[in-house]
Amino acid sequence: MKKIISSKLILVAAVLLFNSCKKDDPVHEHDNEEMKTMILSFTEKTTNAKVEVIIDATDSKTQSLNLKKGNYDLDIKLKDFDGHEVQQEISDDADEHQFFFVGPTQEQISFTYLDKQVGLKSNWKVLQTASNIPMKIVLMHGLRKSAVTNADWNNQNYQSLGGGTPDIAVNLTLNLID
């Protein structure tokens, strides 16, 4: 009898000890990605001509982007401060990320998201010529995608649409040329 009670006592102690030492599952808090470099690669669909702009998000200098009238596919690459590409992380969390391209109007650019309304891949049709358009490219993080539509790609009120915070924001001067 003593042996049975000792065995039960050891078993209870082991269960209690095991449960008390068990680590709580950590709650993953997804911080905003830290991005230093944005590479915009435009490829004109008819001629295969390429236009590329490399932007250092820590540099306050505003770069120019010149696009001739045409139909372009845009591919955006993002790099962190160590030079590692991070666009896959953005794509994996597509339900809470979206690029906004504030500045050009829908009369100047016909824009289409090509990837779950994120903007790492998009199509731009340059419809009109225009010079010196101040353009801000912002990747919002943690926004409610249900509150944002495809038509909001250039909405100046992007911050109030679905909440969230910017992962990266850069300024360009856009020139649409003949």
TAZIWO-V750022 format. One record per residue. N is the residue number from 1. RES is the residue in one letter. SS is DSSP state (a for helix, b for strand, c for the rest). Layout:
BEGIN
n=N res=RES ss=SS
n=N res=RES ss=SS
END
This chain:
BEGIN
n=1 res=M ss=c
n=2 res=K ss=a
n=3 res=K ss=a
n=4 res=I ss=a
n=5 res=I ss=a
n=6 res=S ss=a
n=7 res=S ss=a
n=8 res=K ss=a
n=9 res=L ss=a
n=10 res=I ss=a
n=11 res=L ss=a
n=12 res=V ss=a
n=13 res=A ss=a
n=14 res=A ss=a
n=15 res=V ss=a
n=16 res=L ss=a
n=17 res=L ss=a
n=18 res=F ss=a
n=19 res=N ss=a
n=20 res=S ss=a
n=21 res=C ss=a
n=22 res=K ss=c
n=23 res=K ss=c
n=24 res=D ss=c
n=25 res=D ss=c
n=26 res=P ss=c
n=27 res=V ss=c
n=28 res=H ss=c
n=29 res=E ss=c
n=30 res=H ss=c
n=31 res=D ss=c
n=32 res=N ss=c
n=33 res=E ss=c
n=34 res=E ss=c
n=35 res=M ss=c
n=36 res=K ss=c
n=37 res=T ss=b
n=38 res=M ss=b
n=39 res=I ss=b
n=40 res=L ss=b
n=41 res=S ss=b
n=42 res=F ss=b
n=43 res=T ss=b
n=44 res=E ss=b
n=45 res=K ss=c
n=46 res=T ss=c
n=47 res=T ss=c
n=48 res=N ss=c
n=49 res=A ss=c
n=50 res=K ss=b
n=51 res=V ss=b
n=52 res=E ss=b
n=53 res=V ss=b
n=54 res=I ss=b
n=55 res=I ss=b
n=56 res=D ss=b
n=57 res=A ss=c
n=58 res=T ss=c
n=59 res=D ss=c
n=60 res=S ss=c
n=61 res=K ss=c
n=62 res=T ss=c
n=63 res=Q ss=b
n=64 res=S ss=b
n=65 res=L ss=b
n=66 res=N ss=b
n=67 res=L ss=b
n=68 res=K ss=b
n=69 res=K ss=c
n=70 res=G ss=b
n=71 res=N ss=b
n=72 res=Y ss=b
n=73 res=D ss=b
n=74 res=L ss=b
n=75 res=D ss=b
n=76 res=I ss=b
n=77 res=K ss=b
n=78 res=L ss=b
n=79 res=K ss=b
n=80 res=D ss=c
n=81 res=F ss=c
n=82 res=D ss=c
n=83 res=G ss=c
n=84 res=H ss=c
n=85 res=E ss=b
n=86 res=V ss=c
n=87 res=Q ss=a
n=88 res=Q ss=a
n=89 res=E ss=a
n=90 res=I ss=a
n=91 res=S ss=a
n=92 res=D ss=a
n=93 res=D ss=c
n=94 res=A ss=a
n=95 res=D ss=a
n=96 res=E ss=a
n=97 res=H ss=b
n=98 res=Q ss=b
n=99 res=F ss=b
n=100 res=F ss=b
n=101 res=F ss=b
n=102 res=V ss=b
n=103 res=G ss=c
n=104 res=P ss=c
n=105 res=T ss=c
n=106 res=Q ss=c
n=107 res=E ss=c
n=108 res=Q ss=c
n=109 res=I ss=b
n=110 res=S ss=b
n=111 res=F ss=b
n=112 res=T ss=b
n=113 res=Y ss=b
n=114 res=L ss=c
n=115 res=D ss=c
n=116 res=K ss=c
n=117 res=Q ss=c
n=118 res=V ss=c
n=119 res=G ss=c
n=120 res=L ss=c
n=121 res=K ss=b
n=122 res=S ss=b
n=123 res=N ss=b
n=124 res=W ss=b
n=125 res=K ss=b
n=126 res=V ss=b
n=127 res=L ss=c
n=128 res=Q ss=c
n=129 res=T ss=c
n=130 res=A ss=b
n=131 res=S ss=b
n=132 res=N ss=b
n=133 res=I ss=b
n=134 res=P ss=b
n=135 res=M ss=b
n=136 res=K ss=b
n=137 res=I ss=b
n=138 res=V ss=b
n=139 res=L ss=b
n=140 res=M ss=b
n=141 res=H ss=b
n=142 res=G ss=c
n=143 res=L ss=c
n=144 res=R ss=c
n=145 res=K ss=a
n=146 res=S ss=a
n=147 res=A ss=a
n=148 res=V ss=c
n=149 res=T ss=c
n=150 res=N ss=a
n=151 res=A ss=a
n=152 res=D ss=a
n=153 res=W ss=a
n=154 res=N ss=a
n=155 res=N ss=c
n=156 res=Q ss=c
n=157 res=N ss=c
n=158 res=Y ss=a
n=159 res=Q ss=a
n=160 res=S ss=a
n=161 res=L ss=a
n=162 res=G ss=c
n=163 res=G ss=c
n=164 res=G ss=c
n=165 res=T ss=b
n=166 res=P ss=b
n=167 res=D ss=b
n=168 res=I ss=b
n=169 res=A ss=b
n=170 res=V ss=b
n=171 res=N ss=b
n=172 res=L ss=b
n=173 res=T ss=b
n=174 res=L ss=b
n=175 res=N ss=b
n=176 res=L ss=b
n=177 res=I ss=b
n=178 res=D ss=c
END
